[in-house]
Amino acid sequence: MTSAEPQPVPPKRSDAPWRGFRHWRRTRPFWGGLFTALAGLEIFGTTQMSLAGLAFQMGPTGFLSWLVPTILVTCGLLMWFRLQHRILYAVVAAVTTLFSLIGVNLGGFFVGLLLGLLGSALGFAWAPDTHPTATRGSESAGDGTARDEAAGDETARDEGGGDGTAGDGTPDDGTGRDGSSARAGADLPAPDAAPSAGSRPSSTS
């Protein structure tokens, strides 16, 4: 009796937009841009209301109450869509936020001031994530090193096998030289016997 293998459940189509948004959010200073834009909206909102009848506006006909929020919202959006200049936009947002403290209702009654400083700091500190690429590179380098070591071991074994075959098939150098010397000595003729000490050569008169 065989049982059917469980098949993977396909992802729901309703999750695709959320996954796409998460990927988009992780590739940019999302929270820095969001807090900066919220600071601009909050400061603009405080210009349309008063705190216990207290409201501060500077400039001709409240010009700064439109200029400061516009700059903050624009910097927040540019942090999302112009990543290469995010540091510049973060610095501009920080300076504008500090100026709103004396320019527009005490920086939106300090709430917009805090949001703007937090958003500009997050945008300035954000950096692209390079850890996965480095990890993949190190893993691939490790695999290459392991493959090189394995190839070196196989080459060493092949060389060891070749040396053993040569040793079995032919005698070593010392044995070969001894054998050839013995054969050469056997082929030479025997020398004549030396005369004895008591015998003298005969002389003829």
C-alpha positions as CSV (number, residue, x, y, z in Angstrom):
1,M,0.0,0.0,0.0
2,T,1.5,3.3,-1.1
3,S,0.7,6.7,0.3
4,A,0.6,9.8,-1.8
5,E,3.4,12.3,-1.1
6,P,2.2,15.6,0.3
7,Q,2.4,18.4,-2.3
8,P,3.5,21.9,-1.3
9,V,0.7,24.4,-0.8
10,P,1.0,27.2,-3.4
11,P,1.1,30.7,-1.9
12,K,-2.1,32.6,-1.9
13,R,-2.5,35.4,-4.4
14,S,-3.7,37.7,-1.7
15,D,-0.2,37.5,0.0
16,A,1.7,38.5,-3.2
17,P,1.1,42.3,-2.7
18,W,2.1,42.1,0.9
19,R,5.3,40.2,0.1
20,G,6.1,42.8,-2.6
21,F,5.6,45.6,-0.2
22,R,7.8,44.0,2.4
23,H,10.6,43.6,-0.1
24,W,10.2,47.2,-1.2
25,R,10.3,48.4,2.4
26,R,13.5,46.5,3.2
27,T,15.4,48.0,0.3
28,R,15.1,51.6,1.4
29,P,15.0,53.8,4.6
30,F,11.3,53.3,5.0
31,W,10.9,54.4,8.6
32,G,13.1,57.4,8.2
33,G,11.1,58.7,5.3
34,L,7.8,57.9,7.0
35,F,8.7,59.7,10.2
36,T,10.0,62.7,8.2
37,A,6.8,63.0,6.1
38,L,4.7,62.6,9.3
39,A,6.6,65.4,10.9
40,G,5.7,67.7,8.0
41,L,2.1,66.7,8.1
42,E,2.0,67.2,11.9
43,I,3.6,70.7,11.7
44,F,1.2,71.7,9.0
45,G,-1.7,70.4,11.1
46,T,-0.7,72.6,14.0
47,T,-0.9,75.7,11.8
48,Q,-4.6,75.0,11.4
49,M,-5.3,74.8,15.1
50,S,-4.2,76.3,18.3
51,L,-3.2,75.0,21.8
52,A,-5.4,76.8,24.4
53,G,-5.8,79.7,22.0
54,L,-2.0,79.9,21.4
55,A,-0.6,79.8,17.8
56,F,2.6,81.0,16.4
57,Q,3.1,81.9,12.7
58,M,6.0,83.7,11.2
59,G,6.6,85.2,7.7
60,P,4.3,87.0,5.4
61,T,0.8,85.6,5.8
62,G,2.1,82.4,7.3
63,F,4.4,81.5,4.4
64,L,6.6,79.3,6.6
65,S,3.6,77.2,7.7
66,W,3.5,76.0,4.1
67,L,7.1,75.9,3.3
68,V,8.5,73.9,6.2
69,P,5.9,71.1,6.0
70,T,6.4,70.9,2.2
71,I,10.2,70.5,2.6
72,L,9.8,67.8,5.2
73,V,7.2,65.8,3.2
74,T,9.4,66.1,0.0
75,C,12.5,65.0,1.8
76,G,10.7,62.0,3.3
77,L,9.5,60.9,-0.2
78,L,12.9,61.4,-1.8
79,M,14.5,59.2,0.9
80,W,12.3,56.4,-0.5
81,F,12.8,56.9,-4.2
82,R,16.3,58.5,-4.4
83,L,18.4,56.2,-2.3
84,Q,21.8,57.5,-3.7
85,H,21.0,61.0,-2.2
86,R,19.4,59.9,1.1
87,I,22.1,61.4,3.3
88,L,21.6,64.8,1.7
89,Y,17.8,64.7,2.2
90,A,18.3,63.5,5.8
91,V,20.5,66.5,6.5
92,V,18.1,69.0,4.9
93,A,15.2,67.5,6.8
94,A,17.1,67.8,10.1
95,V,18.0,71.4,9.5
96,T,14.4,72.2,8.5
97,T,13.0,70.5,11.5
98,L,15.3,72.5,13.9
99,F,14.2,75.7,12.1
100,S,10.6,74.8,12.6
101,L,11.2,75.2,16.4
102,I,11.3,78.9,15.9
103,G,9.5,79.1,12.6
104,V,6.2,77.2,12.9
105,N,4.4,76.8,16.2
106,L,7.4,75.5,18.2
107,G,8.0,72.7,15.8
108,G,4.4,71.6,15.8
109,F,4.3,71.9,19.6
110,F,7.5,69.7,19.8
111,V,5.7,66.6,18.4
112,G,6.7,67.4,14.8
113,L,10.2,68.4,16.0
114,L,10.7,64.9,17.6
115,L,9.3,63.1,14.6
116,G,11.5,65.1,12.1
117,L,14.7,64.5,14.1
118,L,13.9,60.8,14.5
119,G,13.1,60.4,10.8
120,S,16.2,62.3,9.6
121,A,18.4,60.3,11.9
122,L,17.0,57.0,10.6
123,G,17.4,58.1,7.0
124,F,21.0,59.2,7.6
125,A,22.0,56.0,9.4
126,W,20.3,53.6,6.9
127,A,22.6,51.5,4.7
128,P,21.9,48.8,2.1
129,D,22.0,45.2,3.5
130,T,25.1,43.4,2.0
131,H,25.3,40.5,4.4
132,P,23.5,37.9,2.3
133,T,25.8,38.6,-0.7
134,A,28.9,38.3,1.5
135,T,27.6,35.1,3.0
136,R,27.0,33.6,-0.4
137,G,30.4,34.7,-1.5
138,S,32.1,33.1,1.5
139,E,30.2,29.9,1.0
140,S,31.1,29.6,-2.6
141,A,34.8,30.3,-1.7
142,G,34.7,27.6,0.9
143,D,33.2,25.2,-1.6
144,G,35.9,26.0,-4.1
145,T,38.6,25.4,-1.4
146,A,37.1,22.1,-0.5
147,R,37.0,21.0,-4.1
148,D,40.7,22.0,-4.5
149,E,41.7,20.0,-1.5
150,A,39.8,17.0,-2.7
151,A,41.4,17.2,-6.1
152,G,44.8,17.5,-4.4
153,D,44.1,14.4,-2.3
154,E,43.1,12.4,-5.5
155,T,46.3,13.5,-7.3
156,A,48.4,12.4,-4.3
157,R,46.8,9.0,-4.3
158,D,47.3,8.6,-8.0
159,E,51.0,9.5,-7.7
160,G,51.3,7.0,-4.8
161,G,49.8,4.2,-6.8
162,G,52.1,5.0,-9.7
163,D,55.2,4.8,-7.5
164,G,54.1,1.4,-6.1
165,T,53.6,-0.1,-9.6
166,A,57.0,1.1,-10.7
167,G,58.6,-0.5,-7.6
168,D,56.8,-3.9,-8.2
169,G,57.7,-4.1,-11.9
170,T,61.4,-3.1,-11.8
171,P,64.0,-3.6,-9.1
172,D,65.3,-0.6,-7.3
173,D,68.6,1.1,-8.3
174,G,70.8,-0.6,-5.7
175,T,69.7,-4.2,-6.7
176,G,70.0,-3.4,-10.3
177,R,73.6,-2.2,-9.9
178,D,74.6,-5.3,-7.8
179,G,73.1,-7.7,-10.3
180,S,74.8,-6.1,-13.3
181,S,78.2,-6.1,-11.4
182,A,77.8,-9.8,-10.6
183,R,77.0,-10.7,-14.2
184,A,80.0,-8.6,-15.4
185,G,82.3,-10.4,-13.0
186,A,81.1,-13.8,-14.2
187,D,81.7,-13.0,-17.9
188,L,85.4,-12.0,-17.3
189,P,88.0,-14.8,-17.8
190,A,89.8,-16.1,-14.8
191,P,93.3,-14.6,-14.3
192,D,96.4,-16.9,-14.7
193,A,97.8,-18.5,-11.6
194,A,100.6,-16.5,-10.0
195,P,104.0,-18.4,-9.7
196,S,104.8,-19.8,-6.4
197,A,107.4,-18.3,-4.1
198,G,109.8,-21.4,-4.2
199,S,109.9,-21.9,-8.0
200,R,112.4,-20.0,-10.1
201,P,112.5,-19.5,-13.7
202,S,114.7,-21.9,-15.6
203,S,117.6,-20.5,-17.5
204,T,119.2,-21.9,-20.5
205,S,122.9,-21.7,-21.1
